[in-house]
C-alpha cells in the first residue's frame, strides 16, 4: 500500500523545509563547563530568542528507553525524529526479554548452549553500564543462565567504554565482572575468564565503514589472541594508565595469557560467539567479519567455524547478523515513506560519522531508498582523525552541499546532521568543542541565508545532549572531563521569514523528539499521519 499525505486545511504547501540536526547540542545552564554557551554563537543565540523556540525531551522514555535516567543517543533520537512516534528501543527490549525469560526460550539460545556445552562460549561487547550500546547487567544475565544451562567454559572479550561513562572507569567495570566470574567459577567444572579487550575507539566498534582497520585489530585480538599480553585485564589497564593519559576508549588491544604465555581465549571451531551490544551502528562491521562467507575487507587468517549471534539484528534489511536473540523494534510509516508516496523529492546530507543517522535510522532502521528517483543521499567522507584535532569536521562541506541542493528547486524537504557537537564533545576537550560550536554557528548562518533566498523554512534541533556539559564535579569536589551524552533537553526552533505569522507554538506539555515529524509535515503544508505524536505548532485559525 502506498502511503501519501493529505494537504493541510489551514496551511499552504511550502517548500523546501530543511531540518538541521545539531548532534549533541543540548540545553543546559550557562557556565564554564558548557561548550555551547561558552562559544560565540550569535546566529544560534538569535534563533533561540524567537517566539518559535522551545526545548524537547531527548532522553529516557521520551525516546523509548527504559527510564528517564537513560541518556538519549543518536540512534533512538533519529528514529523518533523520522518516525514521529516513540518505539521501545534496544535496551528496553533486552531488559524485557531477560525479565520474562523470552530471550532464553529462542532457538538461537538453544543453539548457543549446544555449542557452549561442547566447546567455548565467547561473549563480546562494550563493557559498561552506559546503556547506550550495551549494559553489563545483560552480560551477567547471559553468563549466569549459560552456566545454569550447562556451559562450562566462558570467555569474555571486553571493549572499554570511557565515552558513555567516566573516561577512566575501566577498572571499576573489570572488578565487577571479575566478581561475577568468581561466583560462576565456584560451580563445579566452570572455567570463566576475561580473554581480551581494548578501547572502543581503537578496536572492533567502527561504524559506516569509516575505519575498517579498527575492526581488523579487534577481530585478530578476540579471535586469534593477537595483542599486547598480560596476566589479567586489570594488569593490562593499569599498565596503560601508567604509560599515558589516554581515556579508556583509546586503549590499545590486550590479550590475557596463562603462565606459559598462551592466550586463554582464542576462538576455535565449534565455539559460540555472542555480541551483547544492543545498538546497531557499531555492531554491524564486526558482525560481518564473523559471519559473512565472502568477507574481503581484511585478511581474517584461518577463520574458525563459530556460531555468531547478536543481541539484536543490527540491520533488518541486510539481515545482519543472521542469528539474534531479541527482535528489534518494527518501525513503520516513517516520514520519508509518506513524502515519497506523495511524489515529493527529499534529500539527506551528512558526513560518514552520522550519515547513517539521517538515512538508516531516520528511515526506521531501513537500508536503502523508499524511492531512489525521489531521494538524494549525500555522504561526505569523514577524516580518520581524533576529532578534537579537527573540530570543524566536515560541516563546511555539508553546508555547501546542502545549499546547492536547496538552490536546485527540486526538493520539498531536506534533513542534515552536523556531527561535531557530539563527536568532538566525546573527546572531552572543552576548547575544541567550543571551536566546534563556533564553526556550527557560522554554517548555520549560511543556511539561514540560503533558506531565505529560496523562500523555505528551517527547523533547527538536536538528537541528544553532549557538548552542553563537558565536565563532571564529583562528591569530593574533583572535576573530571565528561565524554558521555547528557540528560539535557535539546533546542527546537523554526526559522520562517515568510510564513511564521500564520502559526505559533502549541504549548504542548513536555514535548519530545517524536513531535518533530508532524511539525515538519505541517510546515510542508500537509496533515500529520494518523498516530503521529502531536505537532508542536498550531495555526492562527485554530482554537488555542
C-alpha positions, 0 to 999 in steps of 0.5 A, a space after each residue: 500500500 502506498 502511503 501519501 499525505 493529505 494537504 493541510 486545511 489551514 496551511 499552504 504547501 511550502 517548500 523546501 523545509 530543511 531540518 538541521 540536526 545539531 548532534 549533541 547540542 543540548 540545553 543546559 545552564 550557562 557556565 564554564 563547563 558548557 561548550 555551547 554557551 561558552 562559544 560565540 554563537 550569535 546566529 544560534 543565540 538569535 534563533 533561540 530568542 524567537 517566539 518559535 523556540 522551545 526545548 524537547 525531551 531527548 532522553 529516557 522514555 521520551 525516546 523509548 528507553 527504559 527510564 528517564 535516567 537513560 541518556 538519549 543517543 543518536 540512534 533512538 533520537 533519529 528514529 523518533 525524529 523520522 518516525 514521529 512516534 516513540 518505539 521501545 528501543 534496544 535496551 528496553 527490549 533486552 531488559 524485557 526479554 531477560 525479565 520474562 525469560 523470552 530471550 532464553 526460550 529462542 532457538 538461537 539460545 538453544 543453539 548457543 548452549 549446544 555449542 557452549 556445552 561442547 566447546 567455548 562460549 565467547 561473549 563480546 561487547 562494550 563493557 559498561 553500564 552506559 546503556 547506550 550500546 550495551 549494559 553489563 547487567 545483560 552480560 551477567 544475565 547471559 553468563 549466569 543462565 549459560 552456566 545454569 544451562 550447562 556451559 562450562 567454559 566462558 570467555 569474555 572479550 571486553 571493549 572499554 567504554 570511557 565515552 558513555 561513562 567516566 573516561 577512566 572507569 575501566 577498572 571499576 567495570 573489570 572488578 565487577 565482572 571479575 566478581 561475577 566470574 568468581 561466583 560462576 567459577 565456584 560451580 563445579 567444572 566452570 572455567 570463566 575468564 576475561 580473554 581480551 579487550 581494548 578501547 572502543 575507539 581503537 578496536 572492533 566498534 567502527 561504524 559506516 565503514 569509516 575505519 575498517 582497520 579498527 575492526 581488523 585489530 579487534 577481530 585478530 585480538 578476540 579471535 586469534 589472541 593477537 595483542 599486547 599480553 598480560 596476566 589479567 585485564 586489570 594488569 593490562 589497564 593499569 599498565 596503560 594508565 601508567 604509560 599515558 593519559 589516554 581515556 579508556 576508549 583509546 586503549 590499545 588491544 590486550 590479550 590475557 595469557 596463562 603462565 606459559 604465555 598462551 592466550 586463554 581465549 582464542 576462538 576455535 571451531 565449534 565455539 559460540 560467539 555472542 555480541 551483547 551490544 544492543 545498538 546497531 551502528 557499531 555492531 554491524 562491521 564486526 558482525 560481518 567479519 564473523 559471519 559473512 562467507 565472502 568477507 574481503 575487507 581484511 585478511 581474517 587468517 584461518 577463520 574458525 567455524 563459530 556460531 555468531 549471534 547478536 543481541 539484536 539484528 543490527 540491520 533488518 534489511 541486510 539481515 545482519 547478523 543472521 542469528 539474534 536473540 531479541 527482535 528489534 523494534 518494527 518501525 513503520 510509516 516513517 516520514 520519508 515513506 509518506 513524502 515519497 508516496 506523495 511524489 515529493 523529492 527529499 534529500 539527506 546530507 551528512 558526513 560518514 560519522 552520522 550519515 547513517 543517522 539521517 538515512 538508516 535510522 531516520 528511515 526506521 532502521 531501513 537500508 536503502 531508498 523508499 524511492 531512489 528517483 525521489 531521494 538524494 543521499 549525500 555522504 561526505 567522507 569523514 577524516 580518520 582523525 581524533 576529532 578534537 584535532 579537527 573540530 570543524 569536521 566536515 560541516 563546511 562541506 555539508 553546508 555547501 552541499 546542502 545549499 546547492 541542493 536547496 538552490 536546485 528547486 527540486 526538493 520539498 524537504 531536506 534533513 542534515 546532521 552536523 556531527 561535531 557537537 557530539 563527536 568532538 564533545 566525546 573527546 572531552 576537550 572543552 576548547 575544541 568543542 567550543 571551536 566546534 560550536 563556533 564553526 556550527 554557528 557560522 554554517 548555520 548562518 549560511 543556511 539561514 541565508 540560503 533558506 531565505 533566498 529560496 523562500 523555505 523554512 528551517 527547523 533547527 534541533 538536536 538528537 541528544 545532549 553532549 557538548 552542553 556539559 563537558 565536565 563532571 564535579 564529583 562528591 569530593 569536589 574533583 572535576 573530571 572531563 565528561 565524554 558521555 551524552 547528557 540528560 539535557 533537553 535539546 533546542 527546537 526552533 523554526 526559522 520562517 521569514 515568510 510564513 511564521 505569522 500564520 502559526 505559533 507554538 502549541 504549548 504542548 506539555 513536555 514535548 519530545 523528539 517524536 513531535 518533530 515529524 508532524 511539525 515538519 509535515 505541517 510546515 510542508 503544508 500537509 496533515 500529520 499521519 494518523 498516530 503521529 505524536 502531536 505537532 508542536 505548532 498550531 495555526 492562527 485559525 485554530 482554537 488555542 
